[in-house]
Structure formats: C-alpha cells, structure tokens
C-alpha cells in the first residue's frame, strides 16, 4: 500500500491518527473544492481506482485507505486507546476553539461528534 513512510510519522503526536479519518468524513464533501481535493488525495496518494465510481465514492475510498495504512503502521486508532474516556469529551470539546478555516467551519457539536466517533473502531 502506498503512503508516507513509517519514519515520517515517528515524531508526530499519536492523537491525529485516531481522529483524522473521522474528521475527513465530516469535511470531504463540504464544498466542491473539498470533494475535488479528497478525490485527488484518493487517486494520487492511495492509487484508488476511479472506474465506475463517483467523486464521493472515490474520496471515501481514499479515507478508508488512510485508515488501513494507520492500522498497518501500528498507529493508535482510537482515542480510548490513548486514554480518553467518553465522559471527558465535553470537557475536551470546551477547550477547542473552532476557527474559520479549511473546507468547513466546524462547530463545537461537530468536534464532539468527531471525538465520539473516534472513541472506538
């Protein structure tokens, strides 16, 4: 499977791998540009076959390939693996500033949903 080398991730904190795919699922189709970029991510990084698939299906296949790669390299896949408990999500969410950036302006409810989805596989 294609993807960044394992050594490229060794200095990064462990939490991003646990939330990235769920975050991407919340934003991949927020705008036409987002869908274009996630489709491009799927085909260029993960070599996803785009035959007989629409852009959303291709983008989601790329997100699934990212998840498979994080499993392959042994990254933490859930926030519970990192010690977060479900009853801490509201406290964590309260500390996050949702600044306008990226493909979609997230709300604190979006962040809480992403964290909840990231608790278990």
N, CA, C and O atoms as a printed pandas DataFrame, in Angstrom:
     atom_number atom_name residue_name chain_id  residue_number  x_coord  y_coord  z_coord
0              1         N          UNK        A               1    0.843   -1.171    0.000
1              2        CA          UNK        A               1    0.000    0.000    0.000
2              3         C          UNK        A               1    0.890    1.235    0.000
3              4         O          UNK        A               1    1.906    1.279    0.694
4              5         N          UNK        A               2    0.505    2.230   -0.776
5              6        CA          UNK        A               2    1.262    3.476   -0.816
6              7         C          UNK        A               2    0.921    4.327    0.392
7              8         O          UNK        A               2   -0.116    4.136    1.026
8              9         N          UNK        A               3    1.789    5.252    0.700
9             10        CA          UNK        A               3    1.559    6.178    1.792
10            11         C          UNK        A               3    2.885    6.652    2.326
11            12         O          UNK        A               3    3.937    6.156    1.924
12            13         N          UNK        A               4    2.841    7.612    3.233
13            14        CA          UNK        A               4    4.086    8.097    3.816
14            15         C          UNK        A               4    4.829    6.981    4.529
15            16         O          UNK        A               4    4.229    6.004    4.975
16            17         N          UNK        A               5    6.140    7.138    4.630
17            18        CA          UNK        A               5    6.925    6.115    5.317
18            19         C          UNK        A               5    6.646    6.143    6.805
19            20         O          UNK        A               5    6.226    7.162    7.352
20            21         N          UNK        A               6    6.879    5.031    7.445
21            22        CA          UNK        A               6    6.663    4.938    8.887
22            23         C          UNK        A               6    7.515    5.958    9.634
23            24         O          UNK        A               6    7.055    6.552   10.609
24            25         N          UNK        A               7    8.748    6.165    9.188
25            26        CA          UNK        A               7    9.633    7.101    9.876
26            27         C          UNK        A               7    9.109    8.530    9.803
27            28         O          UNK        A               7    9.437    9.354   10.657
28            29         N          UNK        A               8    8.303    8.830    8.799
29            30        CA          UNK        A               8    7.770   10.184    8.670
30            31         C          UNK        A               8    6.778   10.495    9.776
31            32         O          UNK        A               8    6.503   11.667   10.032
32            33         N          UNK        A               9    6.238    9.492   10.436
33            34        CA          UNK        A               9    5.236    9.728   11.468
34            35         C          UNK        A               9    5.793    9.599   12.880
35            36         O          UNK        A               9    5.072    9.873   13.840
36            37         N          UNK        A              10    7.017    9.202   13.037
37            38        CA          UNK        A              10    7.527    8.873   14.358
38            39         C          UNK        A              10    7.612   10.062   15.301
39            40         O          UNK        A              10    7.549    9.869   16.515
40            41         N          UNK        A              11    7.752   11.273   14.802
41            42        CA          UNK        A              11    7.871   12.422   15.687
42            43         C          UNK        A              11    6.546   13.139   15.899
43            44         O          UNK        A              11    6.505   14.150   16.600
44            45         N          UNK        A              12    5.471   12.646   15.314
45            46        CA          UNK        A              12    4.183   13.284   15.460
46            47         C          UNK        A              12    3.463   12.747   16.681
47            48         O          UNK        A              12    3.657   11.593   17.062
48            49         N          UNK        A              13    2.618   13.590   17.309
49            50        CA          UNK        A              13    1.840   13.101   18.443
50            51         C          UNK        A              13    0.852   12.039   17.976
51            52         O          UNK        A              13    0.457   12.045   16.810
52            53         N          UNK        A              14    0.442   11.123   18.859
53            54        CA          UNK        A              14   -0.374    9.990   18.450
54            55         C          UNK        A              14   -1.837   10.305   18.154
55            56         O          UNK        A              14   -2.462    9.557   17.403
56            57         N          UNK        A              15   -2.406   11.352   18.694
57            58        CA          UNK        A              15   -3.840   11.601   18.549
58            59         C          UNK        A              15   -4.304   11.824   17.123
59            60         O          UNK        A              15   -5.393   11.359   16.787
60            61         N          UNK        A              16   -3.557   12.504   16.254
61            62        CA          UNK        A              16   -4.106   12.753   14.908
62            63         C          UNK        A              16   -4.549   11.505   14.164
63            64         O          UNK        A              16   -5.574   11.544   13.483
64            65         N          UNK        A              17   -3.832   10.415   14.261
65            66        CA          UNK        A              17   -4.235    9.195   13.559
66            67         C          UNK        A              17   -5.573    8.689   14.087
67            68         O          UNK        A              17   -6.340    8.079   13.342
68            69         N          UNK        A              18   -5.854    8.933   15.345
69            70        CA          UNK        A              18   -7.091    8.457   15.946
70            71         C          UNK        A              18   -8.307    9.263   15.509
71            72         O          UNK        A              18   -9.431    8.767   15.590
72            73         N          UNK        A              19   -8.108   10.490   15.051
73            74        CA          UNK        A              19   -9.258   11.321   14.676
74            75         C          UNK        A              19   -9.303   11.706   13.203
75            76         O          UNK        A              19  -10.349   12.134   12.715
76            77         N          UNK        A              20   -8.197   11.565   12.488
77            78        CA          UNK        A              20   -8.109   12.105   11.133
78            79         C          UNK        A              20   -9.198   11.594   10.203
79            80         O          UNK        A              20   -9.872   12.400    9.561
80            81         N          UNK        A              21   -9.391   10.298   10.107
81            82        CA          UNK        A              21  -10.381    9.764    9.167
82            83         C          UNK        A              21  -11.793   10.252    9.504
83            84         O          UNK        A              21  -12.564   10.594    8.608
84            85         N          UNK        A              22  -12.124   10.282   10.783
85            86        CA          UNK        A              22  -13.454   10.762   11.166
86            87         C          UNK        A              22  -13.613   12.256   10.858
87            88         O          UNK        A              22  -14.676   12.690   10.415
88            89         N          UNK        A              23  -12.566   13.029   11.092
89            90        CA          UNK        A              23  -12.587   14.447   10.721
90            91         C          UNK        A              23  -12.777   14.590    9.211
91            92         O          UNK        A              23  -13.600   15.386    8.759
92            93         N          UNK        A              24  -12.019   13.823    8.439
93            94        CA          UNK        A              24  -12.134   13.893    6.980
94            95         C          UNK        A              24  -13.545   13.544    6.509
95            96         O          UNK        A              24  -14.043   14.143    5.556
96            97         N          UNK        A              25  -14.192   12.583    7.166
97            98        CA          UNK        A              25  -15.557   12.225    6.770
98            99         C          UNK        A              25  -16.530   13.378    7.004
99           100         O          UNK        A              25  -17.557   13.469    6.332
100          101         N          UNK        A              26  -16.219   14.241    7.935
101          102        CA          UNK        A              26  -17.083   15.393    8.200
102          103         C          UNK        A              26  -16.875   16.522    7.201
103          104         O          UNK        A              26  -17.748   17.377    7.052
104          105         N          UNK        A              27  -15.746   16.542    6.520
105          106        CA          UNK        A              27  -15.449   17.693    5.658
106          107         C          UNK        A              27  -15.267   17.367    4.182
107          108         O          UNK        A              27  -15.249   18.290    3.367
108          109         N          UNK        A              28  -15.132   16.103    3.798
109          110        CA          UNK        A              28  -14.709   15.765    2.434
110          111         C          UNK        A              28  -15.645   16.303    1.353
111          112         O          UNK        A              28  -15.202   16.577    0.238
112          113         N          UNK        A              29  -16.916   16.457    1.665
113          114        CA          UNK        A              29  -17.866   16.926    0.653
114          115         C          UNK        A              29  -18.508   18.259    1.020
115          116         O          UNK        A              29  -19.589   18.589    0.532
116          117         N          UNK        A              30  -17.842   19.021    1.880
117          118        CA          UNK        A              30  -18.402   20.295    2.342
118          119         C          UNK        A              30  -18.524   21.323    1.222
119          120         O          UNK        A              30  -19.440   22.146    1.229
120          121         N          UNK        A              31  -17.622   21.279    0.281
121          122        CA          UNK        A              31  -17.638   22.190   -0.868
122          123         C          UNK        A              31  -17.189   21.412   -2.100
123          124         O          UNK        A              31  -16.593   20.343   -1.973
124          125         N          UNK        A              32  -17.467   21.933   -3.277
125          126        CA          UNK        A              32  -16.936   21.266   -4.476
126          127         C          UNK        A              32  -15.403   21.163   -4.453
127          128         O          UNK        A              32  -14.848   20.156   -4.892
128          129         N          UNK        A              33  -14.725   22.185   -3.949
129          130        CA          UNK        A              33  -13.262   22.151   -3.856
130          131         C          UNK        A              33  -12.801   21.056   -2.896
131          132         O          UNK        A              33  -11.824   20.359   -3.171
132          133         N          UNK        A              34  -13.498   20.903   -1.775
133          134        CA          UNK        A              34  -13.148   19.838   -0.824
134          135         C          UNK        A              34  -13.267   18.476   -1.490
135          136         O          UNK        A              34  -12.366   17.643   -1.383
136          137         N          UNK        A              35  -14.376   18.252   -2.174
137          138        CA          UNK        A              35  -14.572   16.967   -2.834
138          139         C          UNK        A              35  -13.490   16.733   -3.894
139          140         O          UNK        A              35  -12.973   15.624   -4.021
140          141         N          UNK        A              36  -13.157   17.766   -4.640
141          142        CA          UNK        A              36  -12.092   17.651   -5.641
142          143         C          UNK        A              36  -10.773   17.265   -4.980
143          144         O          UNK        A              36  -10.081   16.368   -5.459
144          145         N          UNK        A              37  -10.422   17.930   -3.889
145          146        CA          UNK        A              37   -9.145   17.664   -3.217
146          147         C          UNK        A              37   -9.112   16.273   -2.591
147          148         O          UNK        A              37   -8.083   15.600   -2.649
148          149         N          UNK        A              38  -10.216   15.832   -1.996
149          150        CA          UNK        A              38  -10.239   14.489   -1.409
150          151         C          UNK        A              38  -10.241   13.413   -2.484
151          152         O          UNK        A              38   -9.679   12.337   -2.280
152          153         N          UNK        A              39  -10.862   13.686   -3.622
153          154        CA          UNK        A              39  -10.787   12.753   -4.745
154          155         C          UNK        A              39   -9.340   12.655   -5.222
155          156         O          UNK        A              39   -8.828   11.565   -5.477
156          157         N          UNK        A              40   -8.703   13.798   -5.337
157          158        CA          UNK        A              40   -7.299   13.840   -5.764
158          159         C          UNK        A              40   -6.398   13.106   -4.769
159          160         O          UNK        A              40   -5.498   12.367   -5.170
160          161         N          UNK        A              41   -6.639   13.308   -3.486
161          162        CA          UNK        A              41   -5.917   12.608   -2.421
162          163         C          UNK        A              41   -6.050   11.089   -2.614
163          164         O          UNK        A              41   -5.068   10.356   -2.505
164          165         N          UNK        A              42   -7.260   10.634   -2.896
165          166        CA          UNK        A              42   -7.512    9.193   -3.062
166          167         C          UNK        A              42   -6.770    8.625   -4.262
167          168         O          UNK        A              42   -6.159    7.560   -4.172
168          169         N          UNK        A              43   -6.823    9.328   -5.381
169          170        CA          UNK        A              43   -6.223    8.781   -6.598
170          171         C          UNK        A              43   -4.712    8.977   -6.636
171          172         O          UNK        A              43   -3.993    8.100   -7.116
172          173         N          UNK        A              44   -4.217   10.104   -6.142
173          174        CA          UNK        A              44   -2.781   10.396   -6.230
174          175         C          UNK        A              44   -1.957    9.778   -5.104
175          176         O          UNK        A              44   -0.834    9.332   -5.336
176          177         N          UNK        A              45   -2.498    9.746   -3.896
177          178        CA          UNK        A              45   -1.736    9.202   -2.763
178          179         C          UNK        A              45   -1.971    7.703   -2.611
179          180         O          UNK        A              45   -1.027    6.949   -2.375
180          181         N          UNK        A              46   -3.213    7.269   -2.742
181          182        CA          UNK        A              46   -3.570    5.878   -2.456
182          183         C          UNK        A              46   -3.831    5.058   -3.709
183          184         O          UNK        A              46   -4.122    3.865   -3.622
184          185         N          UNK        A              47   -3.731    5.685   -4.865
185          186        CA          UNK        A              47   -3.908    4.971   -6.134
186          187         C          UNK        A              47   -5.271    4.276   -6.224
187          188         O          UNK        A              47   -5.380    3.156   -6.723
188          189         N          UNK        A              48   -6.292    4.957   -5.738
189          190        CA          UNK        A              48   -7.653    4.420   -5.776
190          191         C          UNK        A              48   -8.153    4.415   -7.216
191          192         O          UNK        A              48   -8.050    5.418   -7.922
192          193         N          UNK        A              49   -8.685    3.299   -7.636
193          194        CA          UNK        A              49   -9.248    3.152   -8.979
194          195         C          UNK        A              49  -10.543    3.952   -9.053
195          196         O          UNK        A              49  -11.443    3.758   -8.237
196          197         N          UNK        A              50  -10.636    4.838  -10.016
197          198        CA          UNK        A              50  -11.823    5.671  -10.138
198          199         C          UNK        A              50  -12.822    5.162  -11.177
199          200         O          UNK        A              50  -13.776    5.862  -11.518
200          201         N          UNK        A              51  -12.606    3.960  -11.676
201          202        CA          UNK        A              51  -13.503    3.368  -12.661
202          203         C          UNK        A              51  -14.867    3.088  -12.033
203          204         O          UNK        A              51  -14.962    2.453  -10.982
204          205         N          UNK        A              52  -15.907    3.567  -12.684
205          206        CA          UNK        A              52  -17.295    3.314  -12.271
206          207         C          UNK        A              52  -17.599    3.776  -10.846
207          208         O          UNK        A              52  -18.408    3.157  -10.155
208          209         N          UNK        A              53  -16.965    4.846  -10.407
209          210        CA          UNK        A              53  -17.250    5.424   -9.089
210          211         C          UNK        A              53  -17.462    6.925   -9.250
211          212         O          UNK        A              53  -16.856    7.563  -10.111
212          213         N          UNK        A              54  -18.324    7.473   -8.414
213          214        CA          UNK        A              54  -18.474    8.925   -8.435
214          215         C          UNK        A              54  -17.422    9.545   -7.508
215          216         O          UNK        A              54  -16.717    8.834   -6.793
216          217         N          UNK        A              55  -17.327   10.868   -7.531
217          218        CA          UNK        A              55  -16.284   11.549   -6.765
218          219         C          UNK        A              55  -16.373   11.255   -5.267
219          220         O          UNK        A              55  -15.346   11.065   -4.616
220          221         N          UNK        A              56  -17.578   11.217   -4.717
221          222        CA          UNK        A              56  -17.732   10.947   -3.284
222          223         C          UNK        A              56  -17.259    9.535   -2.938
223          224         O          UNK        A              56  -16.601    9.338   -1.917
224          225         N          UNK        A              57  -17.583    8.571   -3.764
225          226        CA          UNK        A              57  -17.139    7.197   -3.515
226          227         C          UNK        A              57  -15.619    7.089   -3.575
227          228         O          UNK        A              57  -15.011    6.368   -2.785
228          229         N          UNK        A              58  -15.011    7.804   -4.509
229          230        CA          UNK        A              58  -13.553    7.793   -4.629
230          231         C          UNK        A              58  -12.921    8.443   -3.403
231          232         O          UNK        A              58  -11.964    7.917   -2.835
232          233         N          UNK        A              59  -13.464    9.591   -3.001
233          234        CA          UNK        A              59  -12.937   10.290   -1.822
234          235         C          UNK        A              59  -13.032    9.417   -0.577
235          236         O          UNK        A              59  -12.074    9.326    0.191
236          237         N          UNK        A              60  -14.179    8.773   -0.373
237          238        CA          UNK        A              60  -14.347    7.901    0.790
238          239         C          UNK        A              60  -13.414    6.696    0.731
239          240         O          UNK        A              60  -12.921    6.247    1.766
240          241         N          UNK        A              61  -13.168    6.172   -0.458
241          242        CA          UNK        A              61  -12.220    5.060   -0.588
242          243         C          UNK        A              61  -10.816    5.511   -0.180
243          244         O          UNK        A              61  -10.059    4.730    0.397
244          245         N          UNK        A              62  -10.468    6.755   -0.473
245          246        CA          UNK        A              62   -9.178    7.290   -0.050
246          247         C          UNK        A              62   -9.083    7.410    1.463
247          248         O          UNK        A              62   -8.043    7.122    2.054
248          249         N          UNK        A              63  -10.167    7.835    2.079
249          250        CA          UNK        A              63  -10.197    7.931    3.549
250          251         C          UNK        A              63  -10.071    6.537    4.161
251          252         O          UNK        A              63   -9.372    6.353    5.157
252          253         N          UNK        A              64  -10.748    5.560    3.564
253          254        CA          UNK        A              64  -10.627    4.175    4.045
254          255         C          UNK        A              64   -9.202    3.648    3.868
255          256         O          UNK        A              64   -8.705    2.905    4.715
256          257         N          UNK        A              65   -8.547    4.030    2.774
257          258        CA          UNK        A              65   -7.152    3.611    2.556
258          259         C          UNK        A              65   -6.241    4.227    3.617
259          260         O          UNK        A              65   -5.316    3.573    4.098
260          261         N          UNK        A              66   -6.499    5.473    3.980
261          262        CA          UNK        A              66   -5.737    6.120    5.050
262          263         C          UNK        A              66   -5.913    5.355    6.357
263          264         O          UNK        A              66   -4.945    5.123    7.081
264          265         N          UNK        A              67   -7.147    4.962    6.657
265          266        CA          UNK        A              67   -7.400    4.177    7.871
266          267         C          UNK        A              67   -6.644    2.854    7.847
267          268         O          UNK        A              67   -6.063    2.446    8.853
268          269         N          UNK        A              68   -6.653    2.194    6.711
269          270        CA          UNK        A              68   -5.936    0.916    6.592
270          271         C          UNK        A              68   -4.445    1.118    6.815
271          272         O          UNK        A              68   -3.793    0.306    7.471
272          273         N          UNK        A              69   -3.913    2.195    6.270
273          274        CA          UNK        A              69   -2.489    2.482    6.433
274          275         C          UNK        A              69   -2.143    2.760    7.895
275          276         O          UNK        A              69   -1.102    2.312    8.375
276          277         N          UNK        A              70   -3.001    3.494    8.608
277          278        CA          UNK        A              70   -2.700    3.768   10.013
278          279         C          UNK        A              70   -2.713    2.478   10.834
279          280         O          UNK        A              70   -1.941    2.327   11.780
280          281         N          UNK        A              71   -3.600    1.548   10.461
281          282        CA          UNK        A              71   -3.579    0.222   11.129
282          283         C          UNK        A              71   -2.271   -0.496   10.798
283          284         O          UNK        A              71   -1.633   -1.084   11.672
284          285         N          UNK        A              72   -1.884   -0.437    9.528
285          286        CA          UNK        A              72   -0.678   -1.134    9.061
286          287         C          UNK        A              72    0.580   -0.670    9.791
287          288         O          UNK        A              72    1.454   -1.481   10.096
288          289         N          UNK        A              73    0.677    0.621   10.072
289          290        CA          UNK        A              73    1.882    1.126   10.733
290          291         C          UNK        A              73    1.787    1.061   12.252
291          292         O          UNK        A              73    2.734    1.424   12.951
292          293         N          UNK        A              74    0.655    0.603   12.762
293          294        CA          UNK        A              74    0.512    0.440   14.202
294          295         C          UNK        A              74    0.170    1.708   14.960
295          296         O          UNK        A              74    0.380    1.785   16.171
296          297         N          UNK        A              75   -0.356    2.703   14.258
297          298        CA          UNK        A              75   -0.746    3.951   14.932
298          299         C          UNK        A              75   -1.968    3.690   15.810
299          300         O          UNK        A              75   -2.758    2.785   15.540
300          301         N          UNK        A              76   -2.112    4.489   16.857
301          302        CA          UNK        A              76   -3.305    4.396   17.698
302          303         C          UNK        A              76   -4.510    4.733   16.836
303          304         O          UNK        A              76   -4.522    5.754   16.148
304          305         N          UNK        A              77   -5.512    3.886   16.871
305          306        CA          UNK        A              77   -6.681    4.045   16.010
306          307         C          UNK        A              77   -7.859    4.695   16.714
307          308         O          UNK        A              77   -8.775    5.183   16.053
308          309         N          UNK        A              78   -7.855    4.711   18.029
309          310        CA          UNK        A              78   -8.982    5.296   18.751
310          311         C          UNK        A              78   -8.475    6.184   19.877
311          312         O          UNK        A              78   -7.356    6.027   20.365
312          313         N          UNK        A              79   -9.322    7.111   20.270
313          314        CA          UNK        A              79   -8.958    7.968   21.401
314          315         C          UNK        A              79   -8.984    7.188   22.705
315          316         O          UNK        A              79   -8.248    7.517   23.636
316          317         N          UNK        A              80   -9.817    6.163   22.787
317          318        CA          UNK        A              80   -9.831    5.354   24.011
318          319         C          UNK        A              80   -8.503    4.622   24.195
319          320         O          UNK        A              80   -8.077    4.402   25.329
320          321         N          UNK        A              81   -7.838    4.238   23.096
321          322        CA          UNK        A              81   -6.506    3.629   23.194
322          323         C          UNK        A              81   -5.505    4.606   23.805
323          324         O          UNK        A              81   -4.518    4.201   24.418
324          325         N          UNK        A              82   -5.774    5.891   23.630
325          326        CA          UNK        A              82   -4.879    6.924   24.141
326          327         C          UNK        A              82   -5.266    7.391   25.543
327          328         O          UNK        A              82   -4.637    8.287   26.106
328          329         N          UNK        A              83   -6.313    6.769   26.100
329          330        CA          UNK        A              83   -6.690    7.061   27.482
330          331         C          UNK        A              83   -7.863    8.003   27.649
331          332         O          UNK        A              83   -8.262    8.276   28.780
332          333         N          UNK        A              84   -8.432    8.512   26.564
333          334        CA          UNK        A              84   -9.594    9.393   26.700
334          335         C          UNK        A              84  -10.822    8.556   27.035
335          336         O          UNK        A              84  -11.037    7.484   26.471
336          337         N          UNK        A              85  -11.614    9.065   27.957
337          338        CA          UNK        A              85  -12.852    8.396   28.342
338          339         C          UNK        A              85  -14.028    9.190   27.770
339          340         O          UNK        A              85  -13.961   10.410   27.621
340          341         N          UNK        A              86  -15.091    8.478   27.459
341          342        CA          UNK        A              86  -16.260    9.108   26.826
342          343         C          UNK        A              86  -16.787   10.283   27.645
343          344         O          UNK        A              86  -17.251   11.273   27.080
344          345         N          UNK        A              87  -16.720   10.179   28.963
345          346        CA          UNK        A              87  -17.245   11.272   29.786
346          347         C          UNK        A              87  -16.329   12.497   29.814
347          348         O          UNK        A              87  -16.665   13.501   30.441
348          349         N          UNK        A              88  -15.189   12.426   29.151
349          350        CA          UNK        A              88  -14.282   13.568   29.066
350          351         C          UNK        A              88  -14.465   14.382   27.775
351          352         O          UNK        A              88  -13.876   15.452   27.624
352          353         N          UNK        A              89  -15.268   13.879   26.864
353          354        CA          UNK        A              89  -15.390   14.535   25.561
354          355         C          UNK        A              89  -15.920   15.956   25.676
355          356         O          UNK        A              89  -15.398   16.855   25.016
356          357         N          UNK        A              90  -16.929   16.182   26.484
357          358        CA          UNK        A              90  -17.466   17.543   26.620
358          359         C          UNK        A              90  -16.415   18.487   27.181
359          360         O          UNK        A              90  -16.321   19.636   26.750
360          361         N          UNK        A              91  -15.627   18.017   28.134
361          362        CA          UNK        A              91  -14.555   18.831   28.711
362          363         C          UNK        A              91  -13.499   19.163   27.660
363          364         O          UNK        A              91  -13.042   20.303   27.573
364          365         N          UNK        A              92  -13.120   18.182   26.875
365          366        CA          UNK        A              92  -12.129   18.400   25.817
366          367         C          UNK        A              92  -12.686   19.359   24.774
367          368         O          UNK        A              92  -11.996   20.285   24.346
368          369         N          UNK        A              93  -13.918   19.143   24.369
369          370        CA          UNK        A              93  -14.539   19.998   23.356
370          371         C          UNK        A              93  -14.590   21.446   23.810
371          372         O          UNK        A              93  -14.424   22.356   22.997
372          373         N          UNK        A              94  -14.816   21.670   25.093
373          374        CA          UNK        A              94  -14.898   23.033   25.624
374          375         C          UNK        A              94  -13.567   23.783   25.514
375          376         O          UNK        A              94  -13.538   25.012   25.578
376          377         N          UNK        A              95  -12.473   23.047   25.350
377          378        CA          UNK        A              95  -11.157   23.697   25.262
378          379         C          UNK        A              95  -10.738   23.995   23.824
379          380         O          UNK        A              95   -9.680   24.583   23.601
380          381         N          UNK        A              96  -11.547   23.599   22.856
381          382        CA          UNK        A              96  -11.176   23.741   21.450
382          383         C          UNK        A              96  -11.826   24.980   20.855
383          384         O          UNK        A              96  -13.037   25.171   20.960
384          385         N          UNK        A              97  -11.015   25.813   20.234
385          386        CA          UNK        A              97  -11.525   26.988   19.527
386          387         C          UNK        A              97  -11.779   26.594   18.076
387          388         O          UNK        A              97  -10.872   26.115   17.397
388          389         N          UNK        A              98  -12.989   26.790   17.604
389          390        CA          UNK        A              98  -13.355   26.456   16.222
390          391         C          UNK        A              98  -13.168   27.703   15.365
391          392         O          UNK        A              98  -14.081   28.515   15.209
392          393         N          UNK        A              99  -11.979   27.834   14.819
393          394        CA          UNK        A              99  -11.651   28.993   13.999
394          395         C          UNK        A              99  -12.084   28.763   12.556
395          396         O          UNK        A              99  -12.080   27.628   12.079
396          397         N          UNK        A             100  -12.458   29.833   11.861
397          398        CA          UNK        A             100  -12.847   29.663   10.457
398          399         C          UNK        A             100  -11.632   29.341    9.597
399          400         O          UNK        A             100  -10.756   30.182    9.396
400          401         N          UNK        A             101  -11.593   28.132    9.102
401          402        CA          UNK        A             101  -10.508   27.712    8.217
402          403         C          UNK        A             101  -10.894   26.394    7.577
403          404         O          UNK        A             101  -11.860   25.751    7.986
404          405         N          UNK        A             102  -10.147   26.003    6.588
405          406        CA          UNK        A             102  -10.376   24.718    5.947
406          407         C          UNK        A             102  -11.609   24.714    5.071
407          408         O          UNK        A             102  -12.120   25.764    4.681
408          409         N          UNK        A             103  -12.075   23.525    4.770
409          410        CA          UNK        A             103  -13.209   23.358    3.865
410          411         C          UNK        A             103  -14.550   23.583    4.536
411          412         O          UNK        A             103  -15.537   23.873    3.859
412          413         N          UNK        A             104  -14.606   23.453    5.863
413          414        CA          UNK        A             104  -15.869   23.576    6.575
414          415         C          UNK        A             104  -15.619   24.191    7.941
415          416         O          UNK        A             104  -14.695   23.792    8.649
416          417         N          UNK        A             105  -16.435   25.153    8.305
417          418        CA          UNK        A             105  -16.363   25.744    9.640
418          419         C          UNK        A             105  -17.007   24.761   10.614
419          420         O          UNK        A             105  -18.223   24.569   10.596
420          421         N          UNK        A             106  -16.198   24.149   11.454
421          422        CA          UNK        A             106  -16.717   23.196   12.432
422          423         C          UNK        A             106  -17.317   23.933   13.616
423          424         O          UNK        A             106  -16.852   25.007   13.997
424          425         N          UNK        A             107  -18.341   23.351   14.185
425          426        CA          UNK        A             107  -18.917   23.847   15.424
426          427         C          UNK        A             107  -18.423   22.960   16.564
427          428         O          UNK        A             107  -17.807   21.920   16.330
428          429         N          UNK        A             108  -18.694   23.372   17.779
429          430        CA          UNK        A             108  -18.302   22.524   18.907
430          431         C          UNK        A             108  -19.074   21.204   18.873
431          432         O          UNK        A             108  -18.560   20.180   19.323
432          433         N          UNK        A             109  -20.299   21.215   18.344
433          434        CA          UNK        A             109  -21.048   19.966   18.191
434          435         C          UNK        A             109  -20.376   19.044   17.179
435          436         O          UNK        A             109  -20.335   17.830   17.382
436          437         N          UNK        A             110  -19.845   19.611   16.080
437          438        CA          UNK        A             110  -19.101   18.814   15.102
438          439         C          UNK        A             110  -17.885   18.177   15.754
439          440         O          UNK        A             110  -17.620   16.990   15.567
440          441         N          UNK        A             111  -17.147   18.973   16.520
441          442        CA          UNK        A             111  -15.943   18.470   17.179
442          443         C          UNK        A             111  -16.306   17.349   18.144
443          444         O          UNK        A             111  -15.632   16.320   18.180
444          445         N          UNK        A             112  -17.359   17.538   18.924
445          446        CA          UNK        A             112  -17.787   16.496   19.860
446          447         C          UNK        A             112  -18.168   15.220   19.108
447          448         O          UNK        A             112  -17.834   14.118   19.544
448          449         N          UNK        A             113  -18.866   15.367   17.980
449          450        CA          UNK        A             113  -19.252   14.183   17.183
450          451         C          UNK        A             113  -18.014   13.462   16.655
451          452         O          UNK        A             113  -17.949   12.234   16.695
452          453         N          UNK        A             114  -17.036   14.216   16.160
453          454        CA          UNK        A             114  -15.796   13.611   15.640
454          455         C          UNK        A             114  -15.071   12.864   16.761
455          456         O          UNK        A             114  -14.594   11.747   16.560
456          457         N          UNK        A             115  -14.992   13.477   17.931
457          458        CA          UNK        A             115  -14.326   12.821   19.054
458          459         C          UNK        A             115  -15.070   11.547   19.468
459          460         O          UNK        A             115  -14.449   10.519   19.737
460          461         N          UNK        A             116  -16.407   11.622   19.516
461          462        CA          UNK        A             116  -17.187   10.427   19.884
462          463         C          UNK        A             116  -16.974    9.301   18.871
463          464         O          UNK        A             116  -16.815    8.139   19.244
464          465         N          UNK        A             117  -16.975    9.659   17.592
465          466        CA          UNK        A             117  -16.760    8.658   16.548
466          467         C          UNK        A             117  -15.345    8.072   16.631
467          468         O          UNK        A             117  -15.096    6.965   16.154
468          469         N          UNK        A             118  -14.439    8.812   17.228
469          470        CA          UNK        A             118  -13.038    8.390   17.305
470          471         C          UNK        A             118  -12.735    7.594   18.568
471          472         O          UNK        A             118  -11.588    7.204   18.787
472          473         N          UNK        A             119  -13.725    7.349   19.388
473          474        CA          UNK        A             119  -13.500    6.594   20.625
474          475         C          UNK        A             119  -13.296    5.112   20.351
475          476         O          UNK        A             119  -12.458    4.480   20.994
476          477         N          UNK        A             120  -14.035    4.551   19.421
477          478        CA          UNK        A             120  -13.964    3.121   19.124
478          479         C          UNK        A             120  -13.912    2.927   17.622
479          480         O          UNK        A             120  -14.366    3.791   16.872
480          481         N          UNK        A             121  -13.363    1.805   17.169
481          482        CA          UNK        A             121  -13.336    1.485   15.736
482          483         C          UNK        A             121  -14.663    0.980   15.290
483          484         O          UNK        A             121  -14.838    0.658   14.115
